[in-house]
C-alpha cells in the first residue's frame, strides 16, 4: 500500500526549513490554496499573509494570525508592491513575470522557501506546460541574481505525494546563519 501525504499536510520541504524564518515579521504564503502552509507556520508562532485568487478555504480556518487576502497574482501589475516579509513560502505555483519580485520583498535575513514542478514533470502528468515548469537551475539563478545565500537546493524526482519532477530552494537574503535549526521529520 502506498503512503500518500494528505493534501492538508505541509510539504516536507517547508516543514524542514520553516523554522529558519526570523520571528517578529510577517510571512507570505503565496498562492496559499487551502492554507496548509499558513496553518503550519502559525503553529510555529508566525503571523501569515495568505494570498490566492480564492481564499474561501483559508478564511474558514478563522485563525487571527492568518490574514487572508484575495489577489490576482497574475494581473498586469504585481499586487504586493511595497510589502516586505520575514519569509516567503511558495509551493506548486510558478508565474515567471513576477518571480523576480519575491527576493525584493524579503527583509534582511528573510528566507525564501520555494518548491514547485520542474521540466521533466510532463512525464508524470500535470503540470506539463513548460510555462509552469521551472527550467534547470532556475531557482539557483534567481538566488544568484539577487545575492541570496542558498542554504539548500534540490532538482529531483519525488514519488510522494505523487510522482513528480520538482525543484526547491531555501535561500536567505543577507548573512547565512550557520546555526539554522532544521526539521527533518515529515
C-alpha positions as CSV (number, residue, x, y, z in Angstrom):
1,X,0.0,0.0,0.0
2,X,1.3,3.4,-0.9
3,X,1.6,6.0,1.8
4,X,0.4,9.3,0.4
5,X,0.7,12.7,2.1
6,X,-2.7,14.1,2.7
7,X,-3.4,17.4,0.8
8,X,-3.7,19.2,4.1
9,X,-0.2,18.2,5.2
10,X,2.5,20.7,4.8
11,X,5.3,20.0,2.3
12,X,8.2,18.2,4.0
13,X,10.5,20.8,2.4
14,X,8.5,23.6,4.1
15,X,8.5,21.7,7.4
16,X,12.2,21.2,7.2
17,X,13.1,24.9,6.7
18,X,10.2,26.9,8.1
19,X,12.0,27.4,11.4
20,X,14.8,29.3,9.6
21,X,12.4,32.2,9.0
22,X,13.1,35.0,11.5
23,X,10.3,35.6,14.0
24,X,8.8,39.0,14.5
25,X,7.8,39.8,11.0
26,X,5.1,38.7,8.6
27,X,5.4,35.5,6.4
28,X,3.9,35.5,3.0
29,X,2.2,32.2,1.9
30,X,1.9,32.9,-1.8
31,X,-0.7,31.1,-3.8
32,X,-1.7,29.6,-0.5
33,X,-4.5,27.3,-1.7
34,X,-6.4,25.8,1.3
35,X,-3.9,27.2,3.7
36,X,-1.9,24.1,4.7
37,X,1.3,26.1,5.0
38,X,-0.3,29.1,6.6
39,X,-1.7,26.8,9.4
40,X,1.6,25.2,9.8
41,X,3.5,28.5,10.0
42,X,1.0,29.8,12.6
43,X,1.6,26.7,14.7
44,X,5.3,27.7,14.8
45,X,4.4,31.2,16.1
46,X,4.5,33.2,12.8
47,X,1.9,35.7,11.6
48,X,1.0,35.0,8.0
49,X,-0.4,36.8,5.0
50,X,-2.1,34.1,2.9
51,X,-2.8,35.2,-0.7
52,X,-4.6,33.5,-3.5
53,X,-7.3,34.1,-6.1
54,X,-9.7,32.1,-3.9
55,X,-9.3,32.4,-0.2
56,X,-12.5,30.9,1.0
57,X,-10.8,27.8,2.5
58,X,-8.2,29.9,4.3
59,X,-10.9,32.2,5.7
60,X,-12.8,29.2,7.0
61,X,-9.8,28.5,9.2
62,X,-10.8,31.5,11.2
63,X,-7.3,32.0,12.6
64,X,-6.5,35.5,13.9
65,X,-2.8,35.0,13.0
66,X,-3.6,34.4,9.3
67,X,-4.6,37.5,7.2
68,X,-6.2,36.2,4.1
69,X,-6.1,38.4,1.0
70,X,-7.8,37.6,-2.3
71,X,-5.5,38.8,-5.0
72,X,-5.0,38.2,-8.7
73,X,-1.3,37.1,-8.7
74,X,-1.3,37.1,-12.5
75,X,-2.7,40.6,-13.1
76,X,-0.9,43.2,-15.2
77,X,0.6,44.8,-12.1
78,X,2.1,43.0,-9.1
79,X,-0.5,43.3,-6.3
80,X,2.1,43.1,-3.4
81,X,4.3,46.1,-4.4
82,X,5.6,47.9,-1.3
83,X,5.2,44.9,1.0
84,X,8.1,43.2,2.9
85,X,8.3,39.9,4.7
86,X,10.5,37.9,7.0
87,X,9.7,34.8,4.9
88,X,8.1,33.8,1.7
89,X,6.7,30.3,1.1
90,X,5.6,29.2,-2.3
91,X,4.7,25.7,-3.3
92,X,3.2,24.2,-6.5
93,X,3.0,27.6,-8.2
94,X,5.0,29.4,-10.9
95,X,4.3,32.7,-12.6
96,X,7.5,34.0,-14.2
97,X,6.5,37.6,-14.9
98,X,6.6,38.3,-11.1
99,X,9.1,35.7,-9.9
100,X,11.9,38.3,-9.6
101,X,9.7,40.4,-7.2
102,X,10.0,37.8,-4.4
103,X,13.6,38.4,-3.4
104,X,13.0,42.1,-3.4
105,X,10.2,41.7,-0.9
106,X,12.4,39.9,1.7
107,X,13.6,41.8,4.7
108,X,17.3,41.4,5.6
109,X,17.8,37.8,6.8
110,X,14.5,36.9,5.3
111,X,14.0,33.4,4.0
112,X,12.6,32.2,0.7
113,X,11.3,28.7,0.7
114,X,10.2,27.7,-2.8
115,X,9.1,24.3,-4.2
116,X,7.4,23.6,-7.5
117,X,7.4,21.5,-10.6
118,X,10.3,21.4,-12.9
119,X,10.9,20.4,-16.5
120,X,10.6,16.6,-16.8
121,X,7.3,16.7,-14.9
122,X,5.4,16.3,-18.1
123,X,6.3,12.6,-18.0
124,X,4.2,12.3,-14.9
125,X,1.1,14.4,-15.8
126,X,0.2,17.9,-15.0
127,X,1.5,20.4,-15.0
128,X,3.1,19.7,-18.3
129,X,3.1,23.1,-19.9
130,X,6.7,24.4,-19.9
131,X,5.3,27.8,-18.8
132,X,4.5,26.3,-15.4
133,X,7.7,24.2,-15.1
134,X,11.0,25.5,-13.7
135,X,13.9,25.3,-16.1
136,X,17.1,23.6,-14.9
137,X,18.8,25.7,-12.2
138,X,16.1,28.5,-12.5
139,X,15.8,28.9,-8.7
140,X,19.6,28.9,-8.3
141,X,19.7,31.6,-11.0
142,X,17.1,33.7,-9.1
143,X,19.1,33.4,-5.9
144,X,22.3,34.4,-7.6
145,X,20.7,37.3,-9.4
146,X,19.6,38.8,-6.1
147,X,22.6,37.7,-4.0
148,X,20.5,35.3,-1.8
149,X,22.6,32.8,0.1
150,X,21.5,29.3,-0.8
151,X,21.0,27.1,2.3
152,X,19.6,24.1,0.4
153,X,18.6,23.3,-3.2
154,X,17.3,20.2,-4.9
155,X,16.2,19.4,-8.5
156,X,14.9,15.9,-8.1
157,X,12.3,13.3,-8.8
158,X,9.9,12.5,-5.9
159,X,7.3,9.8,-5.6
160,X,5.3,11.3,-2.7
161,X,2.7,12.6,-2.6
162,X,2.7,11.7,-6.3
163,X,5.4,11.1,-8.9
164,X,6.8,14.4,-10.0
165,X,9.9,16.3,-11.0
166,X,10.4,19.2,-8.7
167,X,12.9,22.0,-7.9
168,X,13.1,23.5,-4.5
169,X,15.3,26.0,-2.6
170,X,15.7,27.6,0.8
171,X,17.7,30.8,0.4
172,X,18.4,33.8,2.8
173,X,18.7,37.5,2.0
174,X,21.8,38.6,3.7
175,X,24.0,36.6,6.0
176,X,23.5,32.9,6.2
177,X,23.2,31.8,9.8
178,X,25.1,28.6,10.2
179,X,23.0,27.7,13.3
180,X,19.8,27.4,11.3
181,X,17.7,24.8,13.0
182,X,16.5,22.1,10.6
183,X,13.4,19.9,10.8
184,X,13.9,16.5,9.2
185,X,10.8,14.7,10.2
186,X,8.0,14.5,7.7
